[in-house]
Amino acid sequence: MNYGLYLSASGVLTNSHRQDVIANNLANASTVGFKRDLAAFTQRLPEAQRPGADFTSSNQLLDRLGGGVFVAPTQLDARDGSYTQSGNPLDLAIKGEGFFAVQASDSAGQPATRLTRDGQFTLNHDGQLITTVGGHPVLDRHGRTITLNHAVPVTVDESGQVKQAGSVVAELKLVNARSDKALRHLGHGLYTASDATMNSDAQAPGRVLQHWLEASNVDSVKEMVAMIEATRAVTNNATMIRYHDSIMERAVNVLGRVA
């Protein structure tokens, strides 16, 4: 086995994955409430240290070999983006921890609660508070949809209480998922988390800001630098693969002729 060839191949594959993650971040640099993904990797352990390894045909030299990397589950950077003030009373942002809860559909088409930081809300013809992107109904603290009167001004305080004519109409559900490692992108500004997080009755400690929107937390300059680094890593590992291929060719065609 040409061990160096496998190491270089793992470098190409993992850095190609890193390029894909960075490209998606850059594509969403202007998306409201978008949280950038972080490409994660794990070190390849020596064979003797791998759990459940079968040593019935082990080799003492190969068992000690390590190195190379594998792709680990992508992580989410939940840090706040910058905030921009707007003139729309239904534009909401969360300062600090928390996600808005909305009603969407799972892979089987069944109703499911999803999370979002995109606070660009509007009212449909029935007065239901929905997301501008996708038209998903926004949920209150009890998991119910929120219906408002088109003709009455809306105010939302920092705790998420929605008021019309001085009366509390609903209280927005703020899900605390910042430390949830299961938090992941679903596309279209939606996220999902573990069942324990999604079903928790505890409100997140973040503050709701009316007339504000949260921008993406993607730094385009840093992402472009990371993309250049990943591209160079792919190129360098591909070059090493060609070197290994050349060495194996010489071993077969030159050294193989020695009697």
PAZAPA-4460 file (N, C-alpha, C; in steps of 0.05 Angstrom, whole numbers, plus 32768, in hexadecimal, padded with zeros to 4 digits):
% residues 259
    n_x    n_y    n_z   ca_x   ca_y   ca_z    c_x    c_y    c_z   seq   type   mol
   8011   7FE8   8000   8000   8000   8000   8012   8019   8000     1      M     A
   800C   802C   7FEE   801A   8045   7FEE   800C   8058   8002     2      N     A
   8017   8058   801A   800A   8067   8030   8007   8085   802A     3      Y     A
   801C   8090   801E   801C   80AD   8017   8006   80B4   8004     4      G     A
   7FFF   80A1   7FF1   7FEA   80A6   7FDE   7FCF   80AA   7FEC     5      L     A
   7FCA   8099   8001   7FB1   809B   8010   7FB0   80B5   8020     6      Y     A
   7FC6   80BD   802B   7FC7   80D6   803A   7FC0   80EE   8028     7      L     A
   7FCC   80EE   8011   7FC7   8104   7FFE   7FAB   8104   7FF4     8      S     A
   7FA0   80EC   7FEF   7F84   80EA   7FE6   7F71   80F5   7FFC     9      A     A
   7F76   80EE   8015   7F65   80F9   802B   7F67   8117   802C    10      S     A
   7F7F   8122   8026   7F82   813F   8026   7F71   814C   8010    11      G     A
   7F70   8140   7FF8   7F60   814A   7FE2   7F42   814A   7FE9    12      V     A
   7F39   8133   7FF4   7F1D   8130   7FF9   7F13   8143   8010    13      L     A
   7F22   8144   8025   7F1A   8155   803C   7F1B   8173   8035    14      T     A
   7F2F   817B   8026   7F30   8197   801E   7F1C   819E   8008    15      N     A
   7F14   818B   7FF8   7EFE   8190   7FE5   7EE4   8194   7FF4    16      S     A
   7EE0   8185   8009   7EC9   8189   801B   7ECA   81A5   8027    17      H     A
   7EE1   81AC   8030   7EE4   81C7   803C   7EDE   81DD   8028    18      R     A
   7EE5   81D9   800F   7EDE   81ED   7FFA   7EC0   81EF   7FF7    19      Q     A
   7EB2   81D8   7FF8   7E95   81D8   7FF5   7E88   81E8   800C    20      D     A
   7E91   81E4   8024   7E86   81F2   803B   7E8B   8210   8039    21      V     A
   7EA3   8217   8032   7EAA   8234   802F   7E99   8241   8019    22      I     A
   7E96   8232   8002   7E87   823D   7FEC   7E6A   8242   7FF4    23      A     A
   7E5F   8231   8004   7E43   8235   800E   7E42   824D   8021    24      N     A
   7E56   8250   8031   7E57   8268   8043   7E58   8282   8032    25      N     A
   7E69   8282   801E   7E6B   829A   800D   7E51   82A0   7FFE    26      L     A
   7E44   828B   7FF5   7E2A   828E   7FE7   7E15   829A   7FF8    27      A     A
   7E17   8297   8013   7E03   82A1   8025   7E0D   82B9   8036    28      N     A
   7E21   82C6   802C   7E2D   82DC   803B   7E19   82F3   803E    29      A     A
   7E05   82F5   802C   7DF0   830A   802E   7DD5   82FF   8037    30      S     A
   7DD4   82E6   8040   7DBB   82DB   8049   7DB5   82E3   8066    31      T     A
   7D9D   82ED   806B   7D96   82F6   8086   7D96   82DF   8099    32      V     A
   7DA4   82E3   80B0   7DA5   82CF   80C5   7DB5   82B6   80C0    33      G     A
   7DC4   82B5   80AA   7DD3   829D   80A3   7DEA   8299   80B7    34      F     A
   7DEE   8280   80BF   7E05   8279   80D1   7E18   8268   80C1    35      K     A
   7E31   8270   80C0   7E44   8261   80AF   7E4B   8246   80BA    36      R     A
   7E51   8234   80A8   7E5A   8219   80B0   7E78   8218   80B3    37      D     A
   7E81   8206   80C4   7E9E   8202   80C8   7EA4   81E6   80C0    38      L     A
   7EB6   81E3   80AC   7EBF   81C8   80A4   7ED0   81BC   80BA    39      A     A
   7ECA   81A4   80C4   7ED8   8198   80D9   7EE5   817E   80CF    40      A     A
   7EFC   8178   80DB   7F0B   8160   80D3   7F14   8151   80EC    41      F     A
   7F19   8137   80E9   7F23   8127   80FF   7F3C   8118   80F6    42      T     A
   7F4F   8115   8108   7F68   8108   8101   7F64   80EA   80FD    43      Q     A
   7F72   80DF   80E9   7F72   80C2   80E6   7F84   80B5   80FB    44      R     A
   7F78   80A4   810B   7F87   8097   8120   7F97   807F   8115    45      L     A
   7FAD   8078   8123   7FBB   805F   811B   7FA8   8047   811D    46      P     A
   7FAC   8033   810C   7F9A   801C   810C   7F96   8010   8127    47      E     A
   7FAC   800E   8137   7FAA   8001   8151   7F99   8011   8164    48      A     A
   7F93   802A   815F   7F83   803B   8171   7F66   803D   8169    49      Q     A
   7F5F   8033   8152   7F44   8035   8148   7F31   8023   8157    50      R     A
   7F1B   802D   8161   7F08   801B   816F   7EFC   8006   815D    51      P     A
   7EFB   7FEE   8167   7EEF   7FD8   8158   7F00   7FCE   8142    52      G     A
   7F1A   7FD5   8141   7F2B   7FCB   812C   7F30   7FAD   812E    53      A     A
   7F32   7FA1   8117   7F37   7F84   8116   7F55   7F7F   8112    54      D     A
   7F61   7F72   8126   7F7E   7F6E   8125   7F86   7F51   811E    55      F     A
   7F73   7F42   8112   7F79   7F26   810C   7F8F   7F25   80F6    56      T     A
   7F91   7F39   80E5   7FA6   7F39   80D1   7FB6   7F53   80D3    57      S     A
   7FBC   7F5B   80EB   7FCA   7F74   80EF   7FE7   7F73   80E7    58      S     A
   7FF1   7F8B   80E1   800D   7F8E   80DA   8019   7FA2   80ED    59      N     A
   802F   7F9B   80FB   803A   7FAD   810F   8041   7FC8   8105    60      Q     A
   804B   7FC9   80EC   8053   7FE3   80E1   803A   7FF4   80DA    61      L     A
   8026   7FE7   80CC   800E   7FF6   80C3   7FFD   7FFE   80DB    62      L     A
   7FFE   7FED   80F1   7FEE   7FF4   8108   7FF7   800E   8115    63      D     A
   8010   8016   8111   801A   802E   811D   8017   8046   810B    64      R     A
   800F   8042   80F2   800D   8058   80E0   7FF4   8069   80E6    65      L     A
   7FF8   8083   80E6   7FE1   8096   80EA   7FE4   80AC   80D5    66      G     A
   7FD5   80C1   80D9   7FD7   80D8   80C7   7FBF   80D9   80B4    67      G     A
   7FBD   80EF   80A7   7FA6   80F3   8096   7F8E   80FD   80A5    68      G     A
   7F79   8105   8097   7F62   8110   80A5   7F49   8105   8098    69      V     A
   7F33   8106   80A8   7F19   80FE   809E   7F06   8116   80A3    70      F     A
   7EF1   8118   8094   7EDD   812D   8098   7ECC   8126   80B0    71      V     A
   7EC9   813A   80C2   7EB8   8137   80D9   7E9E   8147   80D4    72      A     A
   7E89   8142   80E4   7E70   8151   80E0   7E74   816F   80E0    73      P     A
   7E68   817D   80CD   7E6B   819A   80CA   7E5E   81A8   80E3    74      T     A
   7E6C   81BC   80ED   7E63   81CB   8104   7E58   81E6   80FC    75      Q     A
   7E46   81F1   810C   7E39   820A   8107   7E45   8220   8118    76      L     A
   7E4C   8236   810C   7E55   824E   811B   7E3D   825F   8122    77      D     A
   7E34   825E   813B   7E1B   826B   8143   7E1F   8287   814D    78      A     A
   7E36   8293   8149   7E3B   82AE   8152   7E29   82C2   8143    79      R     A
   7E22   82D8   8150   7E11   82EC   8144   7E1E   82F9   812C    80      D     A
   7E0D   8300   8119   7E16   8311   8103   7E12   832E   810A    81      G     A
   7E17   8340   80F7   7E12   835C   80FC   7DF4   8362   80FA    82      S     A
   7DEC   8379   8104   7DCF   8380   8105   7DCA   8399   80F5    83      Y     A
   7DB4   8399   80E6   7DAC   83AF   80D5   7D90   83B8   80DC    84      T     A
   7D8C   83D1   80E0   7D71   83DB   80E7   7D60   83DE   80CE    85      Q     A
   7D46   83D7   80D0   7D34   83DA   80B9   7D1B   83E9   80C3    86      S     A
   7D0A   83F0   80B0   7CF2   83FE   80B7   7CD9   83EC   80B9    87      G     A
   7CDD   83D2   80B8   7CC7   83BF   80B8   7CC2   83B5   80D4    88      N     A
   7CAA   83B9   80DF   7CA5   83AF   80FB   7CA5   8391   80FD    89      P     A
   7CA3   8383   80E7   7CA4   8365   80E8   7CC0   835A   80E2    90      L     A
   7CD3   836C   80E0   7CEF   8363   80DE   7CFA   8360   80FB    91      D     A
   7D02   8348   8102   7D0B   8341   811D   7D27   8334   811C    92      L     A
   7D37   833A   8130   7D51   832D   8132   7D55   8324   814F    93      A     A
   7D65   8310   8153   7D6C   8307   816E   7D88   830E   8174    94      I     A
   7D8C   831D   818A   7DA6   8325   8193   7DAF   8311   81A9    95      K     A
   7DC3   8301   81A2   7DCC   82EC   81B5   7DC1   82D1   81AD    96      G     A
   7DBD   82C0   81C1   7DB5   82A4   81BC   7D98   82A2   81B5    97      E     A
   7D92   8290   81A4   7D76   828A   819D   7D70   8288   817F    98      G     A
   7D5C   8279   8179   7D52   8276   815D   7D34   8279   815E    99      F     A
   7D28   8285   8149   7D0B   8285   8146   7D03   8269   813E   100      F     A
   7CEB   8261   8147   7CE0   8247   8140   7CCA   824B   812B   101      A     A
   7CCB   823B   8115   7CB8   823D   8100   7CAE   8221   80F9   102      V     A
   7C97   8220   80EC   7C8B   8207   80E4   7C92   8201   80C7   103      Q     A
   7C9F   81EB   80C2   7CA7   81E3   80A7   7C9F   81C6   80A3   104      A     A
   7CAD   81B8   8091   7CA7   819C   808C   7CC0   818C   808D   105      S     A
   7CBE   8173   8096   7CD5   8161   8097   7CD8   8153   807C   106      D     A
   7CEB   8141   8079   7CF0   8134   8060   7CD8   8123   8056   107      S     A
   7CC6   811C   8068   7CAF   810C   8060   7C96   811E   805B   108      A     A
   7C9B   8139   805C   7C85   814B   8057   7C73   8150   806F   109      G     A
   7C7B   8146   8087   7C6B   814A   809F   7C73   8164   80AD   110      Q     A
   7C60   8172   80BB   7C67   818A   80C9   7C7D   8186   80DD   111      P     A
   7C90   8199   80DE   7CA6   8196   80F1   7CB0   81B2   80F8   112      A     A
   7CB9   81B5   8111   7CC4   81CE   811A   7CE0   81D2   8110   113      T     A
   7CE6   81E9   8105   7D01   81EF   80FC   7D0A   820A   8108   114      R     A
   7D23   820F   8108   7D2E   8227   8114   7D39   823A   80FE   115      L     A
   7D39   8254   8104   7D44   8268   80F2   7D4D   8280   8101   116      T     A
   7D61   828F   80F6   7D68   82A9   8100   7D60   82BF   80ED   117      R     A
   7D53   82B7   80D7   7D49   82CA   80C3   7D2F   82D6   80CE   118      D     A
   7D30   82EE   80D7   7D18   82FB   80E3   7D09   830D   80D0   119      G     A
   7D0C   8308   80B6   7CFC   8317   80A2   7CE0   830B   80A1   120      Q     A
   7CCE   8314   80B2   7CB3   8309   80B3   7C9F   831B   80A5   121      F     A
   7C88   830F   809E   7C72   831E   8092   7C58   8310   809A   122      T     A
   7C41   831B   8091   7C27   830F   8096   7C1B   8305   807C   123      L     A
   7C10   82ED   807D   7C02   82E3   8065   7BE6   82EF   8065   124      N     A
   7BD6   82E6   8051   7BBB   82F2   804F   7BA9   82EC   8066   125      H     A
   7BB0   82D7   8076   7BA0   82CF   808D   7BAA   82DD   80A7   126      D     A
   7BBF   82EE   80A4   7BCA   82FB   80BB   7BDE   82EA   80CB   127      G     A
   7BE6   82D3   80BF   7BF9   82C2   80CD   7C15   82CC   80C9   128      Q     A
   7C25   82CD   80DF   7C41   82D6   80DE   7C52   82C0   80D1   129      L     A
   7C5F   82C6   80BB   7C6E   82B2   80AC   7C89   82BD   80A5   130      I     A
   7C9B   82AC   809D   7CB6   82B4   8093   7CB3   82BE   8076   131      T     A
   7CC2   82D2   806F   7CC2   82DC   8053   7CCC   82C7   8040   132      T     A
   7CE2   82B9   8048   7CED   82A3   8038   7CE0   8289   803F   133      V     A
   7CD0   827E   802D   7CC4   8264   8032   7CA8   8265   803D   134      G     A
   7CA0   827C   8048   7C85   827F   8053   7C7E   826C   806A   135      G     A
   7C92   8267   807B   7C8E   8255   8092   7C81   8264   80A9   136      H     A
   7C6B   8259   80B5   7C5F   8266   80CC   7C72   8268   80E4   137      P     A
   7C72   827F   80F1   7C83   8282   8109   7C73   8278   8121   138      V     A
   7C81   826A   8133   7C74   825D   814A   7C78   826E   8164   139      L     A
   7C64   826B   8175   7C66   8278   818F   7C72   8265   81A3   140      D     A
   7C73   826D   81BC   7C80   825D   81D1   7C73   8242   81D5   141      R     A
   7C5A   823F   81CD   7C4C   8226   81D1   7C4A   8216   81B7   142      H     A
   7C59   821E   81A3   7C5A   8210   818A   7C42   8215   8178   143      G     A
   7C34   822B   817C   7C1D   8232   816C   7C25   8248   8158   144      R     A
   7C16   8249   8142   7C1B   825F   812F   7C10   8279   813A   145      T     A
   7C19   828F   812F   7C12   82AA   8139   7C02   82B8   8124   146      I     A
   7BEA   82C2   812C   7BD8   82D1   811A   7BD5   82ED   8125   147      T     A
   7BD9   8301   8113   7BD7   831D   811B   7BC3   832B   810A   148      L     A
   7BBB   8343   8113   7BA8   8354   8105   7BB8   8366   80F3   149      N     A
   7BB2   8365   80D9   7BC0   8375   80C5   7BBE   8393   80CB   150      H     A
   7BA7   839B   80D7   7BA2   83B8   80DA   7BAD   83C4   80F3   151      A     A
   7BB8   83B4   8105   7BC1   83BE   811F   7BE0   83BD   8120   152      V     A
   7BED   83D2   8128   7C0A   83D2   812A   7C15   83BC   813D   153      P     A
   7C2C   83B2   8136   7C38   839C   8145   7C51   83A6   8154   154      V     A
   7C53   839F   816D   7C6C   83A4   817C   7C76   838A   8188   155      T     A
   7C90   8387   8188   7C9D   836F   8193   7CB2   8378   81A7   156      V     A
   7CB0   836F   81C0   7CC4   8377   81D4   7CDC   8364   81D3   157      D     A
   7CF0   8369   81E4   7D09   835A   81E3   7D05   833D   81ED   158      E     A
   7CF0   8337   81FC   7CEB   831C   8205   7CDD   830B   81F0   159      S     A
   7CD4   8319   81DA   7CC6   830A   81C5   7CA7   830C   81C7   160      G     A
   7C9D   831C   81D9   7C80   8320   81DB   7C76   8331   81C4   161      Q     A
   7C62   8327   81B6   7C56   8335   819F   7C3D   8342   81A9   162      V     A
   7C3B   835D   81A4   7C24   836C   81AF   7C16   837B   8199   163      K     A
   7BFC   837D   819B   7BEB   838E   818A   7BD7   839C   819C   164      Q     A
   7BD4   83B6   8198   7BC1   83C7   81A8   7BC7   83C4   81C6   165      A     A
   7BE0   83C1   81CD   7BE8   83BF   81E9   7BE5   83A4   81F6   166      G     A
   7BDA   8391   81E8   7BD5   8376   81F3   7BE9   8362   81E7   167      S     A
   7BF1   834F   81F7   7C04   833A   81EE   7BF4   8326   81DD   168      V     A
   7BFB   8323   81C4   7BEE   8311   81B2   7BFC   82F5   81B2   169      V     A
   7C16   82F5   81B4   7C25   82DC   81B4   7C41   82E2   81BF   170      A     A
   7C4F   82CD   81C5   7C6C   82CF   81CD   7C7C   82BC   81BB   171      E     A
   7C8F   82C8   81AD   7CA0   82B8   819B   7CAF   82A3   81AA   172      L     A
   7CB1   828B   819D   7CC1   8276   81A8   7CDE   827A   81A0   173      K     A
   7CF0   827C   81B3   7D0D   8280   81AE   7D1B   8267   81B7   174      L     A
   7D25   8257   81A4   7D32   823E   81AA   7D50   8242   81AF   175      V     A
   7D5A   8238   81C5   7D77   823B   81CB   7D86   8222   81C0   176      N     A
   7D94   8226   81AA   7DA2   8210   819E   7DBF   8216   8198   177      A     A
   7DCA   822B   81A5   7DE5   8233   819F   7DF9   821D   81A5   178      R     A
   7DF6   820F   81BB   7E0A   81FA   81C3   7E02   81DF   81B9   179      S     A
   7DED   81DC   81A9   7DE4   81C2   819F   7DF5   81BA   8187   180      D     A
   7E05   81A4   818B   7E16   819B   8176   7E06   818F   815F   181      K     A
   7DED   8188   8163   7DDC   817D   814E   7DD0   8192   813C   182      A     A
   7DD4   81AC   8143   7DC9   81C2   8133   7DD5   81C1   8117   183      L     A
   7DC4   81C1   8103   7DCF   81BF   80E7   7DBC   81CD   80D4   184      R     A
   7DC8   81D5   80BD   7DB9   81E2   80A8   7DA6   81CF   8099   185      H     A
   7D8F   81DA   8092   7D7C   81CC   8081   7D78   81DA   8066   186      L     A
   7D84   81F1   8064   7D80   8202   804C   7D69   8215   804F   187      G     A
   7D69   822A   803F   7D55   823F   803F   7D52   824D   805A   188      H     A
   7D69   824F   8068   7D69   825D   8082   7D5F   824D   8099   189      G     A
   7D59   8233   8095   7D4E   8223   80AB   7D64   8211   80B7   190      L     A
   7D5F   820A   80D1   7D72   81F9   80DF   7D61   81E5   80EF   191      Y     A
   7D6E   81CF   80F7   7D62   81BC   8109   7D76   81B6   811F   192      T     A
   7D6C   81AC   8135   7D7D   81A5   814C   7D74   818B   8158   193      A     A
   7D7F   8183   816E   7D78   816A   817B   7D5B   816C   8185   194      S     A
   7D4E   8155   818A   7D33   8155   8194   7D31   8163   81AF   195      D     A
   7D46   815F   81C0   7D45   816C   81DB   7D44   818A   81D9   196      A     A
   7D53   8195   81C6   7D54   81B2   81C2   7D39   81BC   81B6   197      T     A
   7D30   81AE   81A2   7D17   81B6   8194   7CFF   81B5   81A6   198      M     A
   7CFE   81A2   81B9   7CE7   819E   81CA   7CE9   81AC   81E4   199      N     A
   7CFF   81BA   81E9   7D02   81C8   8202   7CEF   81E0   8205   200      S     A
   7CE4   81E4   821D   7CD2   81FA   8222   7CE1   8213   822B   201      D     A
   7CFB   8210   8231   7D0A   8227   823A   7D0F   823B   8223   202      A     A
   7D0C   8254   8229   7D11   8269   8216   7D2F   8270   8215   203      Q     A
   7D39   8275   81FD   7D55   827E   81FA   7D58   829A   8207   204      A     A
   7D70   82A1   8211   7D74   82BB   821E   7D78   82D2   820B   205      P     A
   7D78   82CD   81F1   7D7C   82E3   81DE   7D66   82F8   81DF   206      G     A
   7D6D   8311   81D6   7D5A   8327   81D5   7D4F   832B   81B9   207      R     A
   7D35   832E   81B6   7D29   8333   819C   7D29   8351   8196   208      V     A
   7D33   8358   817E   7D35   8374   8176   7D22   8379   815F   209      L     A
   7D0E   838A   8164   7CFB   8391   814F   7D07   83A6   813D   210      Q     A
   7D00   83A5   8123   7D0B   83B8   810F   7D28   83B2   8108   211      H     A
   7D32   839B   810F   7D4E   8394   810A   7D50   8379   80FB   212      W     A
   7D65   8376   80EB   7D6B   835C   80DF   7D88   8354   80E4   213      L     A
   7D8D   833B   80E8   7DA8   8331   80EC   7DB4   8328   80D1   214      E     A
   7DCB   8332   80CB   7DD9   8329   80B3   7DE7   830F   80B7   215      A     A
   7DF0   8303   80A1   7E00   82EB   80A3   7E1A   82F0   80B3   216      S     A
   7E23   82DB   80C1   7E3C   82DE   80D0   7E55   82D6   80C0   217      N     A
   7E51   82D4   80A5   7E67   82CD   8094   7E79   82E5   808E   218      V     A
   7E93   82E2   8093   7EA6   82F7   808B   7EB2   82EF   8070   219      D     A
   7EA9   82FD   805B   7EB1   82F5   8040   7ECF   82F4   803B   220      S     A
   7EDD   8307   8047   7EFA   8308   8043   7F07   82F0   804F   221      V     A
   7F00   82E9   8068   7F0C   82D2   8075   7F04   82B8   8066   222      K     A
   7EEC   82B7   805C   7EE4   829F   804E   7EF3   829C   8034   223      E     A
   7EF9   82B2   8026   7F09   82B1   800D   7F25   82A8   8013   224      M     A
   7F30   82B1   8029   7F4C   82A8   8031   7F4B   828B   8037   225      V     A
   7F37   8281   8045   7F34   8265   804B   7F31   8254   8032   226      A     A
   7F22   825F   801E   7F1E   8251   8005   7F39   824F   7FF6   227      M     A
   7F49   8264   7FF6   7F64   8262   7FE9   7F75   824D   7FF7   228      I     A
   7F74   824C   8011   7F84   8238   8020   7F7B   821C   8019   229      E     A
   7F60   8218   8018   7F56   81FD   8011   7F5D   81F5   7FF5   230      A     A
   7F5C   8208   7FE2   7F63   8203   7FC6   7F80   81FB   7FC4   231      T     A
   7F91   8209   7FD2   7FAE   8203   7FD1   7FB3   81E7   7FDD   232      R     A
   7FA4   81E0   7FF2   7FA7   81C6   7FFF   7F9F   81B0   7FEB   233      A     A
   7F89   81B4   7FDC   7F80   81A0   7FC8   7F96   819D   7FB3   234      V     A
   7FA0   81B4   7FA9   7FB4   81B3   7F94   7FCE   81A5   7F9D   235      T     A
   7FD7   81AB   7FB6   7FF0   819F   7FC0   7FEC   8181   7FC4   236      N     A
   7FD5   8179   7FCE   7FD1   815C   7FD2   7FCE   814E   7FB7   237      N     A
   7FC2   815B   7FA4   7FC0   814F   7F89   7FDB   814C   7F7C   238      A     A
   7FED   815F   7F81   8008   815D   7F77   8017   8146   7F84   239      T     A
   8013   8142   7F9E   801F   812B   7FAC   8015   8111   7FA1   240      M     A
   7FFB   810F   7F99   7FF0   80F7   7F8E   7FFF   80F0   7F74   241      I     A
   8004   8105   7F63   8013   8100   7F4A   802F   80F7   7F50   242      R     A
   803C   8102   7F65   8057   80F8   7F6C   8056   80DB   7F74   243      Y     A
   8043   80D3   7F85   8041   80B8   7F8D   803C   80A5   7F75   244      H     A
   802B   80AF   7F63   8025   809F   7F4B   803E   809B   7F3A   245      D     A
   804E   80B0   7F38   8067   80AE   7F29   807B   809B   7F36   246      S     A
   807C   809B   7F51   808E   8089   7F60   8085   806C   7F5B   247      I     A
   806B   8067   7F5D   8061   804C   7F58   8066   8042   7F3C   248      M     A
   8064   8055   7F29   806A   804E   7F0D   8087   8046   7F09   249      E     A
   8099   8054   7F17   80B6   804D   7F15   80BB   8033   7F23   250      R     A
   80AD   802E   7F39   80B1   8015   7F47   80A9   7FFD   7F36   251      A     A
   8093   8000   7F26   8089   7FEA   7F16   809A   7FE7   7EFD   252      V     A
   80A0   7FFE   7EEF   80AD   7FFC   7ED5   80CC   7FFB   7ED6   253      N     A
   80D8   8004   7EEC   80F5   8005   7EED   80FF   7FF0   7F01   254      V     A
   80F6   7FF3   7F1A   8100   7FE0   7F2F   80F6   7FC4   7F2A   255      L     A
   80DE   7FC2   7F1D   80D3   7FA8   7F18   80E3   7F97   7F03   256      G     A
   80F4   7FA5   7EF4   8104   7F97   7EDF   811E   7F8C   7EEB   257      R     A
   8125   7F94   7F03   813E   7F8A   7F0F   813B   7F6D   7F16   258      V     A
   814E   7F5C   7F0B   814C   7F3F   7F10   815A   7F38   7F2A   259      A     A
***
